């Protein structure tokens, strides 16, 4: 991921006007779209209860787990809400190929001033935590134990993340949000 997203939500959006749900609730949103905001599907139909649960995640920094059968659009639902809020959204599929290193980061050899040096490159989790990003863990129930252990600490609404490789404790950005989808309860 490239540079930090130095923005915060700067507008409020009516849930009634945007999602067609009869409520007075307004939710924070961004007036400008970044490269990490999903595209809007104008034909998407929002399920009332699921939409309100996901919106509570955005509005009140609640952790939201969406459960349903394979292929029912759980992740798409989160992405379509994020798209309408212009909220940057990153989706990580927790299949067997995702490792602890993918999430946390690793040392990489880079060229600096014409010389090869080793530098730590943060993974998707440290980057997301420090930015106004909705991080979606897809297929949460398929995550490997070592990967799930890494995720555990950030599930707390204000859980800091210790990046041992840099002797650094990362505080969650005020507008970092976390969601997960699962096929089983």
C-alpha positions, 0 to 999 in steps of 0.5 A: 500500500502506498502513502497514508490517507491523511483524511478524515470523514468530513460530511454526514450522510442520511441513512434514509436518503442513501440506503432507503431505510426509515431512520433518522441516523446519519453516518460519517462519510468522506466528500472525496473518493480515494483510490481505495473506495470501491465502485458503486453498483447502482443496482445493488439492493440493501437488506435492512438488518444487515445494512444497519449492522454494517452502518453501526460498524462505520458510525460507532466503531463496532466490530461487525461479523456478517454470516451467511451462505457462500456467494450471498454477497456478504463482502459485497454488502460491506463494500457497497456501503463503503462505496456510498460513504466514500470510505476506503475499503480493503478486502483480505481473503483469509484463505490458506495462502495468507500468512502472518508475514502477509498481514504484519510485514517483512524485511525487504531488500531495497536500493537506497543511494545506489546500495542494497539495504534491508528495510522493514515493509509494513503489511496490510494490517499495520498500514490499515490500522494507521489509516481511515480504512474499513478492513474486511477479513473475508472468510474469517472462519477459514483463517489459519491459527497463526493469522487469527492470533495476529488479528485478535488484538485489533478486534478490540475497538481501541486495541493497539498493535505491537509491531515487534520488528520495529519496536513500535506500538501502533495506535488505531486511527480514529476512523479505522474500521474492521469487518469480517465475513463468515460462512459458519457461526 
